[in-house]
Amino acid sequence: KQELRDIPQTVTVLTELLLDDRNLDDFREVLKTTAGVTFMAGETGEEDVRLRGFSLGQAGDIYVDGLRDAPLIERDTFNHDRVEILKGSASMLFGKGSTGGVVNQVSKQPFLMDQHEVDVTVGSGNERRVTGDINLKTGEDSALRINAMSHDADNHGATIDKKGIAPSYRWGIGTRDEFSFGLYHLE
């Protein structure tokens, strides 16, 4: 709840609008566009992502909605409201580790208004991407939001075939007790 200007560390926030403008549809691409983040070849053949020289994966410094996430996995940005990158030691906020900083992926949440959006991207290499963001007000203090994505491409053998869905339901919005249930599935 603290204002960004009052946090004693450098914070980079990549909003949904910025992710859409830059056409960043993969979490790795989001990290690659951020100053202070580097990618190195790991000993197991996996990429080692480092923030200010410290490994994000080994320290467990990748979060989703403030909860620790698995090491860097394939994660699409179709359900991201924003990506927050906190640079500098963050152990007072996130526990042990967090020497280089923390990356927090914030999911889209239902809100009290009907709003629908569909984005279509067509590109070279037979690229086709469709995303849908549907928010429905279901009651005075409840809402349902469904985000879905389909992405296909075939550029001379380099293929992409992924589909995802992320429904979420919130009730008690604006009241003292607010509850939320969500699911994220990427194939």
Salt bridges, closest charged atoms under 4 A:
GLU3 OE1 - ARG5 NH1 3.97
GLU16 OE2 - LYS108 NZ 3.01
ASP25 OD2 - ARG129 NH1 3.69
ASP25 OD2 - HIS151 ND1 3.54
GLU47 OE1 - ARG28 NE 3.06
ASP48 OD2 - ARG50 NH2 2.92
ASP69 OD2 - ARG75 NH2 3.20
GLU74 OE1 - ARG28 NH1 3.64
GLU74 OE2 - LYS162 NZ 3.42
ASP76 OD1 - ARG129 NH2 2.71
ASP76 OD2 - LYS162 NZ 2.92
ASP81 OD2 - ARG82 NH1 2.72
GLU84 OE2 - ARG82 NE 2.83
GLU127 OE2 - HIS151 NE2 3.14
ASP133 OD2 - LYS108 NZ 3.27
ASP133 OD2 - ARG145 NH2 2.71
ASP152 OD1 - LYS163 NZ 3.74
ASP161 OD1 - LYS163 NZ 3.03
GLU178 OE2 - ARG170 NH2 2.53
